[in-house]
Amino acid sequence: MLPRRPAFPRLAFAIVLSICAIGAAAAKKKSPAHPINLNTASASELEEVPGIGPATAQKILDTRKSYGSFKSVDDLLSIKGIGPKKLDKMRKYLTVTKPPAKTHTNPAQSASTQTKSPPAKTPTKQPPAPPATEDDEP
């Protein structure tokens, strides 16, 4: 008669394998529906891109804040942790457009040139008509 092997190691292996499979499935991101603009995206929008986690998203935002808007998606190569292979995987989910132009105006000048709408009129009570006198009648 052969000695019976304990079932615990097999059971433990099956549980670990199941957890790994579930973790791998949960780790896959859904790619964004439209390309993310590097010049306007928030950290959470950047994190939608496969290959960009919280740390990389923050590095992208810091770079944008320090050096200004990105001219090309290739500018990401200057960020530590993003190399050519990683960028090639992310490229189809990213875009670069010019950020809206900021206009610098003198606040005093702009206040005088702006047209204000009149305040809303509230119904006012009419004073009561004076009582009729004999002089008013014909």
Backbone as JSON, one array per atom type, in Angstrom:
{
  "sequence": "MLPRRPAFPRLAFAIVLSICAIGAAAAKKKSPAHPINLNTASASELEEVPGIGPATAQKILDTRKSYGSFKSVDDLLSIKGIGPKKLDKMRKYLTVTKPPAKTHTNPAQSASTQTKSPPAKTPTKQPPAPPATEDDEP",
  "N": [[0.83, -1.16, 0.0], [0.54, 2.19, -0.84], [1.79, 5.17, 0.65], [-0.39, 7.74, 1.59], [-0.6, 10.96, 0.18], [-0.62, 14.2, 1.66], [-3.37, 16.43, 1.17], [-3.21, 19.11, 1.47], [-0.92, 20.65, 0.37], [-1.52, 20.6, -2.4], [-3.99, 21.86, -2.44], [-3.33, 24.36, -1.39], [-1.63, 25.28, -3.41], [-3.45, 25.46, -5.54], [-5.12, 27.51, -4.61], [-3.35, 29.69, -4.44], [-2.67, 29.92, -7.14], [-5.15, 30.62, -8.23], [-5.6, 33.11, -7.02], [-3.53, 34.59, -8.14], [-4.29, 34.57, -10.84], [-6.68, 35.99, -10.73], [-5.74, 38.43, -9.77], [-4.11, 39.22, -11.91], [-6.0, 39.57, -13.91], [-7.48, 41.64, -12.83], [-5.59, 43.62, -12.8], [-5.28, 44.46, -15.41], [-5.85, 47.25, -17.39], [-8.59, 49.1, -18.68], [-8.34, 50.5, -21.79], [-8.26, 54.02, -22.64], [-11.13, 55.62, -24.14], [-10.74, 57.62, -25.98], [-7.9, 59.42, -27.3], [-5.65, 60.7, -24.85], [-4.92, 63.99, -23.94], [-1.8, 65.25, -23.42], [-1.21, 67.82, -22.54], [-3.38, 68.8, -21.16], [-4.44, 66.92, -19.47], [-5.45, 65.41, -16.37], [-4.05, 63.81, -13.43], [-5.53, 61.48, -12.9], [-6.72, 61.02, -15.39], [-4.46, 60.52, -16.94], [-3.63, 58.15, -15.79], [-5.35, 56.31, -16.87], [-4.2, 55.38, -19.14], [-2.6, 52.56, -20.43], [0.33, 51.47, -18.87], [0.91, 53.76, -17.55], [1.11, 54.66, -14.33], [0.31, 55.86, -10.98], [2.75, 57.13, -10.09], [4.18, 57.68, -12.48], [2.31, 59.28, -13.78], [2.34, 61.5, -12.09], [4.98, 62.36, -12.5], [4.78, 63.17, -15.17], [2.98, 65.32, -14.93], [4.53, 67.0, -13.28], [6.68, 67.55, -14.98], [5.37, 68.9, -17.04], [4.51, 71.15, -15.61], [6.95, 72.3, -14.87], [8.41, 72.71, -17.28], [6.66, 73.6, -19.18], [4.19, 73.3, -21.84], [3.85, 70.19, -23.64], [5.41, 69.48, -26.72], [5.38, 67.35, -28.36], [4.46, 63.87, -28.33], [6.72, 62.41, -28.08], [8.27, 63.85, -26.32], [7.97, 62.73, -23.85], [10.0, 60.94, -23.51], [11.99, 62.15, -22.11], [11.4, 61.79, -19.5], [12.2, 60.07, -16.59], [12.02, 56.61, -16.5], [10.37, 56.23, -18.61], [10.88, 54.78, -21.54], [11.86, 54.07, -24.98], [10.49, 51.65, -25.72], [8.37, 51.45, -23.88], [7.08, 53.85, -24.42], [6.25, 53.42, -27.06], [4.22, 51.56, -26.65], [2.37, 53.11, -25.34], [1.81, 55.22, -27.0], [-0.41, 55.24, -28.86], [-2.51, 55.95, -27.28], [-2.19, 58.53, -26.54], [-2.05, 62.09, -27.08], [-1.06, 65.32, -28.31], [-1.97, 68.56, -28.08], [-2.12, 72.08, -28.6], [-2.27, 73.99, -25.63], [-5.04, 76.0, -24.39], [-4.72, 79.43, -25.21], [-3.42, 81.79, -22.97], [-4.65, 84.87, -22.05], [-3.29, 87.92, -21.21], [-4.44, 90.56, -19.51], [-4.95, 93.91, -18.44], [-6.42, 94.29, -15.36], [-7.87, 96.59, -14.56], [-8.35, 97.86, -16.95], [-9.81, 95.94, -18.34], [-12.09, 95.78, -16.8], [-13.33, 98.2, -17.28], [-13.99, 98.0, -19.93], [-15.72, 95.93, -20.11], [-19.07, 95.02, -20.58], [-21.81, 95.45, -18.57], [-24.65, 93.7, -17.55], [-27.88, 95.01, -16.98], [-29.22, 95.33, -13.66], [-31.57, 92.95, -12.46], [-34.95, 93.75, -12.61], [-37.13, 94.33, -9.96], [-40.49, 93.81, -9.08], [-42.14, 96.71, -8.13], [-44.12, 98.21, -5.62], [-46.86, 100.21, -6.43], [-47.59, 103.46, -5.35], [-50.59, 104.12, -3.56], [-53.37, 105.52, -5.32], [-54.24, 108.97, -5.04], [-57.08, 110.02, -3.16], [-60.14, 110.74, -4.83], [-61.16, 114.04, -5.52], [-63.55, 116.74, -5.31], [-62.83, 118.63, -7.1], [-61.65, 117.25, -9.16], [-63.69, 116.11, -10.55], [-65.8, 116.57, -13.41]],
  "CA": [[0.0, 0.0, 0.0], [1.31, 3.42, -0.96], [1.36, 6.17, 1.63], [-1.26, 8.79, 1.04], [-0.02, 12.3, 0.3], [-1.6, 15.16, 2.19], [-4.04, 17.25, 0.15], [-2.98, 20.53, 1.75], [-0.07, 21.35, -0.6], [-2.23, 20.78, -3.67], [-5.03, 22.85, -2.21], [-2.66, 25.66, -1.25], [-1.16, 25.66, -4.75], [-4.63, 25.86, -6.33], [-5.59, 28.81, -4.11], [-2.38, 30.7, -4.87], [-2.82, 30.06, -8.58], [-6.41, 31.34, -8.46], [-5.4, 34.5, -6.61], [-2.67, 35.22, -9.15], [-5.08, 34.76, -12.06], [-7.64, 37.07, -10.46], [-4.96, 39.67, -9.69], [-3.67, 39.59, -13.26], [-7.18, 40.05, -14.64], [-7.87, 42.93, -12.26], [-4.54, 44.58, -13.08], [-5.41, 44.97, -16.77], [-6.65, 48.46, -17.48], [-9.31, 49.36, -19.93], [-7.7, 51.64, -22.43], [-9.2, 55.13, -22.79], [-11.96, 55.62, -25.35], [-10.16, 58.58, -26.93], [-6.55, 59.77, -26.87], [-5.51, 61.63, -23.73], [-4.07, 65.13, -24.27], [-0.77, 65.42, -22.4], [-1.16, 69.2, -22.06], [-4.56, 69.19, -20.37], [-4.92, 65.78, -18.68], [-5.2, 65.32, -14.94], [-3.36, 62.58, -13.06], [-6.44, 60.34, -13.05], [-6.88, 60.76, -16.82], [-3.23, 59.9, -17.43], [-3.56, 56.78, -15.27], [-6.17, 55.43, -17.71], [-3.35, 54.88, -20.22], [-1.8, 51.41, -20.02], [1.74, 51.78, -18.71], [1.05, 54.95, -16.7], [0.56, 54.51, -12.98], [0.3, 57.13, -10.23], [4.07, 57.77, -10.05], [4.49, 58.2, -13.81], [1.38, 60.39, -14.04], [2.84, 62.66, -11.35], [6.18, 62.83, -13.2], [4.33, 63.88, -16.37], [2.43, 66.6, -14.48], [5.64, 67.83, -12.8], [7.43, 67.99, -16.16], [4.54, 69.91, -17.71], [4.51, 72.35, -14.79], [8.29, 72.88, -14.86], [8.94, 73.06, -18.6], [5.62, 74.09, -20.08], [3.43, 72.3, -22.58], [4.56, 69.23, -24.47], [5.34, 69.77, -28.15], [5.19, 66.07, -29.02], [4.39, 62.72, -27.43], [8.11, 61.98, -27.89], [8.86, 64.57, -25.19], [7.9, 61.87, -22.67], [11.26, 60.21, -23.39], [12.85, 62.84, -21.15], [10.96, 61.43, -18.15], [12.83, 58.84, -16.12], [11.07, 55.5, -16.41], [9.7, 56.06, -19.9], [11.84, 54.54, -22.61], [11.25, 53.9, -26.31], [9.54, 50.53, -25.78], [7.17, 51.81, -23.11], [6.4, 54.92, -25.15], [5.58, 52.84, -28.23], [2.99, 50.92, -26.2], [1.42, 54.14, -24.87], [1.65, 56.27, -28.01], [-1.73, 55.31, -29.5], [-3.49, 56.47, -26.32], [-1.79, 59.88, -26.17], [-2.01, 63.12, -28.1], [-0.59, 66.62, -27.85], [-2.5, 69.73, -28.77], [-1.73, 73.3, -27.89], [-3.22, 74.37, -24.59], [-5.69, 77.26, -24.71], [-3.85, 80.57, -24.98], [-3.79, 82.63, -21.84], [-4.57, 86.28, -22.41], [-2.94, 88.75, -20.08], [-5.03, 91.88, -19.66], [-4.92, 94.76, -17.27], [-7.75, 94.15, -14.74], [-8.6, 97.86, -14.55], [-8.78, 98.12, -18.32], [-10.85, 95.0, -18.75], [-13.31, 96.08, -16.07], [-14.01, 99.32, -17.9], [-14.46, 97.65, -21.26], [-16.76, 94.91, -20.04], [-20.43, 95.55, -20.47], [-22.55, 94.77, -17.51], [-26.08, 93.64, -17.8], [-28.58, 95.77, -15.94], [-29.75, 94.47, -12.61], [-32.94, 92.5, -12.7], [-35.94, 94.62, -11.99], [-38.09, 93.66, -9.09], [-41.74, 94.56, -9.12], [-42.31, 97.65, -7.01], [-45.53, 98.53, -5.35], [-47.25, 101.56, -6.8], [-48.28, 104.1, -4.23], [-52.04, 104.19, -3.83], [-53.81, 106.76, -5.98], [-54.87, 109.86, -4.06], [-58.55, 109.95, -3.26], [-60.75, 111.69, -5.78], [-61.75, 115.23, -4.89], [-64.62, 117.32, -6.09], [-62.23, 119.41, -8.17], [-61.28, 116.36, -10.24], [-64.85, 115.68, -11.31], [-66.28, 117.62, -14.33]],
  "C": [[0.89, 1.25, 0.0], [0.85, 4.41, 0.1], [0.58, 7.28, 0.93], [-0.62, 10.16, 1.26], [-1.08, 13.25, 0.86], [-2.14, 16.05, 1.07], [-3.73, 18.73, 0.33], [-2.07, 21.21, 0.73], [-0.76, 21.59, -1.94], [-3.3, 21.85, -3.55], [-4.42, 24.25, -2.11], [-2.18, 26.15, -2.61], [-2.33, 26.14, -5.61], [-5.13, 27.23, -5.89], [-4.65, 29.92, -4.57], [-2.5, 30.95, -6.37], [-4.08, 30.86, -8.93], [-6.26, 32.82, -8.12], [-4.55, 35.23, -7.64], [-3.45, 35.5, -10.43], [-6.07, 35.9, -11.88], [-6.9, 38.41, -10.42], [-4.51, 40.14, -11.06], [-4.84, 40.15, -14.07], [-7.59, 41.44, -14.13], [-6.83, 44.01, -12.59], [-4.62, 45.16, -14.49], [-6.33, 46.17, -16.76], [-7.46, 48.45, -18.75], [-8.64, 50.59, -20.53], [-8.72, 52.75, -22.62], [-9.93, 55.1, -24.12], [-11.41, 56.56, -26.41], [-8.77, 58.93, -26.43], [-6.56, 60.85, -25.78], [-4.53, 62.74, -24.13], [-3.08, 65.37, -23.13], [-0.76, 66.82, -21.81], [-2.34, 69.62, -21.2], [-5.01, 68.1, -19.39], [-4.57, 65.92, -17.2], [-4.49, 64.0, -14.66], [-4.27, 61.37, -13.28], [-6.68, 60.01, -14.52], [-5.64, 60.07, -17.38], [-3.13, 58.44, -16.98], [-4.45, 55.81, -16.04], [-5.33, 54.78, -18.81], [-2.56, 53.69, -19.71], [-0.32, 51.79, -19.99], [1.98, 53.02, -17.86], [0.33, 54.69, -15.39], [0.61, 55.85, -12.27], [1.65, 57.86, -10.24], [4.42, 58.41, -11.4], [3.58, 59.37, -14.16], [1.87, 61.65, -13.33], [4.1, 63.22, -12.0], [5.8, 63.62, -14.45], [3.79, 65.26, -15.98], [3.54, 67.54, -14.01], [6.45, 68.38, -13.97], [6.67, 69.09, -16.88], [4.56, 71.23, -16.94], [5.87, 73.06, -14.86], [8.71, 73.44, -16.22], [7.9, 73.58, -19.58], [4.99, 72.94, -20.86], [4.33, 71.4, -23.42], [4.37, 69.61, -25.94], [5.0, 68.51, -28.93], [5.08, 64.98, -27.97], [5.81, 62.22, -27.13], [8.81, 62.72, -26.75], [8.83, 63.74, -23.91], [9.18, 61.07, -22.47], [12.21, 60.88, -22.41], [12.5, 62.5, -19.71], [11.58, 60.09, -17.77], [11.77, 57.76, -15.93], [10.28, 55.29, -17.68], [10.77, 55.96, -20.97], [11.12, 54.34, -23.92], [10.21, 52.78, -26.37], [8.24, 50.87, -25.06], [6.38, 52.88, -23.85], [5.66, 54.37, -26.36], [4.27, 52.16, -27.84], [1.92, 51.94, -25.8], [1.01, 55.11, -25.96], [0.23, 56.38, -28.58], [-2.82, 55.85, -28.57], [-3.23, 57.92, -25.95], [-1.83, 60.82, -27.36], [-1.48, 64.4, -27.47], [-1.24, 67.68, -28.71], [-2.09, 70.94, -27.96], [-2.76, 73.6, -26.81], [-3.87, 75.7, -24.95], [-4.77, 78.42, -24.34], [-4.36, 81.4, -23.82], [-3.63, 84.07, -22.28], [-4.3, 87.08, -21.14], [-3.5, 90.14, -20.33], [-4.91, 92.62, -18.35], [-6.32, 94.69, -16.63], [-8.54, 95.44, -14.74], [-9.15, 98.17, -15.94], [-9.93, 97.19, -18.71], [-12.15, 95.27, -18.02], [-14.07, 97.23, -16.73], [-14.58, 98.97, -19.27], [-15.56, 96.6, -21.23], [-18.11, 95.59, -19.92], [-21.16, 94.74, -19.42], [-24.01, 94.76, -17.88], [-26.77, 94.39, -16.67], [-29.1, 94.82, -14.87], [-31.2, 94.1, -12.91], [-33.9, 93.4, -11.94], [-36.88, 93.8, -11.13], [-39.37, 94.48, -9.11], [-41.84, 95.45, -7.89], [-43.78, 97.95, -6.84], [-45.77, 99.98, -5.74], [-47.91, 102.21, -5.59], [-49.77, 104.19, -4.56], [-52.41, 105.54, -4.45], [-54.46, 107.66, -4.93], [-56.4, 109.8, -4.21], [-59.08, 111.05, -4.16], [-61.36, 112.87, -5.0], [-62.79, 115.8, -5.8], [-64.06, 118.12, -7.26], [-61.9, 118.54, -9.39], [-62.46, 116.0, -11.1], [-65.3, 116.82, -12.22], [-67.62, 118.17, -13.96]]
}
